[in-house]
Amino acid sequence: MTFEEARAQFPVFERYAYLNAGTNGPLARTTVEAMAEFNRRDLEHGRGGKAYFEQILALRERARQALAGVLDVVPENVALVSSTTNACNVVLAGLGLTAEDEIVTTDVEHFGLLGPLLASPAKVRVAHLRDSAPAEAPHLVSEQVTSRTKLIALSHVSWVTGNSLLPAELARRAELPILVDGAQTAGACRTGAADFDFYTVSGQKWLCGPDSTGALYVRDPERLRVALPTYMSQAAYDIEDSFTPKPGAPRFDSVWYAPGTLAGLLAALEAAPDWRYERVAEIAAYCRRRLVDDGYEVVTAAKQAGLISFIAGGDAAETAARLYAAGVVVRDVPGTGWLRASCGWWTSEDDIERLLNAL
């Protein structure tokens, strides 16, 4: 598949320089058509019968396998969830932390991770990374670890700065699990998810899937308690006693996707070309270089993933709104005065030039 053929899958590019996959990726024609086809089936034939549910279960397993392929892990260690927030809640609830425990995180996290951390009874210790060099992140995070730390929870790539927090370089302690928010990596770069205890995926961002889709990788499912069970969690149950969890990470499945959503997610995952990660690195580097050349202060360091945060001057929210009216979709990063462009494998050099001209 050529770049032109891959890009032609997305009608939105006929109207916009779409640079916002860090929030929501563009939808391909095949994704929407697959969703519409299954919705029509439901409309005309109803949502019942043995064959209907067998088909949905088969689609679920195909989606699990496809998401495992994105993470380069085995499907048995992947749970289907509705979002990164949902995945983080599953992990935090299962760990059963107490007020005597501590969690280490950073000051450049999304509330999708921070919310579950702050709602837990554990004390949250924060490593301050926003104004530090990316290479310092592992050391600054490790400095916050104490004998009471029961979890390190951080993004692989910060939604704020666009910089990797280098979780693979953290000093490791065998009994101390690491939860990685992969919302800004899955689909944008290789994740190395198997190196961590827990790794989350947002399906609607860089994977260009439907809303309310995602995954949770669990390295050792037996070590995490099923604290938020759903019907999909159990292999069997006794009404007066307990239930038997499914083997592997499917015991943490927390959402029953409609068949249209499953079909759309599969179509989106199948639409990505083999060369996507190399293209993301190439076009993000081009975007960063062009912004620097035009005199803008770029927050994101060189050789990161697909996000580029920068300072354009003036009110960032107003600038983002003005750019949208001019046909360029970026976002502001609240509380920073920064703008953020998302460079996906579908992004062209012309999109970047449209951004610069609109600025």
MOPE-V560723 format. One line per field, one symbol per residue. burial: I if it has 16 or more other ideal C-beta (glycine too) atoms within 10 Angstrom, else O. Layout:
burial = ???
//
This chain:
burial = OOOOOIIOIIOOIOOIIIIIIIOIIIIIOIIIOIIOOIIOIOOOOOOOOOOOOOIIOOIIOIIIOIIIOIIOIOIOIIIIIIIIIIIIIIIIIIIOIOOOIIIIIIOIIIOIIIOIIOOIOIOOIIIOIOOIOIOOIIOIIIOIIOOOIIIIIIIIIIIIIIIIIIIOOIOOOOOOIIIIIIIIIIIIIOIIIOOIIIIIIIIIIIIIIIOIIIIIIIIOIOOIOIOOOOOIIOOOOOOOOOOOIIOIIIIIIIIOIIIIIIIIIIIIIOIIIOOIIOIIIOIIOIIIOIIOOOOIOIIIOOOIIIIIIIOIOOOIOOIIOOIOOOOIIIIIIOOIOIIIIIIIIIIIOOIIOIIOOII
//
